[in-house]
Amino acid sequence: MCGASPLALSTVRAIPGLVALLALFAAAAWWQGDLIDGLRRERDAATGAGTAGRLPGWGELIVGRPSGAASVAPATPPDPTPLPEPAPADFPRAPLSASELQVQPGENLWKLVQRHYGRVDPDLVQDVADYNELPDANTLQAGQRLWLPSLEELLGKGGSALPTRD
C-alpha cells in the first residue's frame, strides 16, 4: 500500500467504522424489540390475557367496529313549561316609603340603584351616595336606611346642585 492514494486509505479506514456503527444499530434494535416483548408479556401476566383478567375500572375501546353494547336512546328535550316563581327571601325587601328602603345582607349600592332606576353607572351611584351623605359608595351595612329619590329630584332640575333630603 505504499503507492495508494490518501483518499483510498481514508476510505479503507472508514469501512470498519461504518460496519461497527451498523452493528451497534442492529444490536440496539434487537435489544429494544426484546425489551418491548418482555414488557408486553409482563403486562399480560399481571392483567391476564383477554378481558376476564382486566383490572377493575379498566376497559377496552375498539374504534371501528361495534362494541356489542345496547345503543343509548337520545335524551328527551326538556319540558318547555316555565319554572315556578322563587320563594320569597327570608327578609322581605319592601320599601319603607316610596323612596326609602332598608339595606339587606348581601346588597350593595350598585345593585340597589340598578333595581330602583333600571340602569346603573358610576355617576348615578355616586349621586345616590352623595344624596345619602355616604362617606363611601362601596360600604353599606345591613339594616342601613337609604333614600332613593326620583331621577329628576336626584339629578336636579336643569342640572342644578343635588337637593338634600328632609
Residue pairs with C-beta under 8 A, 6 or more apart in sequence:
1 9
47 53
47 54
47 55
47 58
48 54
51 60
54 60
89 104
91 104
91 105
93 101
93 104
95 101
96 102
96 145
99 147
99 148
99 149
99 150
100 145
100 146
100 147
100 148
101 112
101 116
101 145
101 146
101 148
102 143
102 144
102 145
102 146
103 112
103 140
103 141
103 142
103 143
103 144
103 145
103 146
104 142
105 142
107 140
107 142
108 138
108 140
109 125
109 128
109 129
109 134
109 137
109 138
109 140
109 146
110 120
110 125
112 128
112 146
112 148
113 120
113 124
113 125
113 128
113 148
114 120
116 148
117 124
117 148
117 151
124 154
125 137
126 137
127 154
127 155
127 162
128 137
128 146
128 148
128 154
129 136
129 137
130 162
131 147
131 149
131 154
131 162
131 163
131 164
131 165
132 146
132 147
132 165
134 140
140 146
147 165
149 163
149 165
153 163
154 162
155 162
156 162
156 163
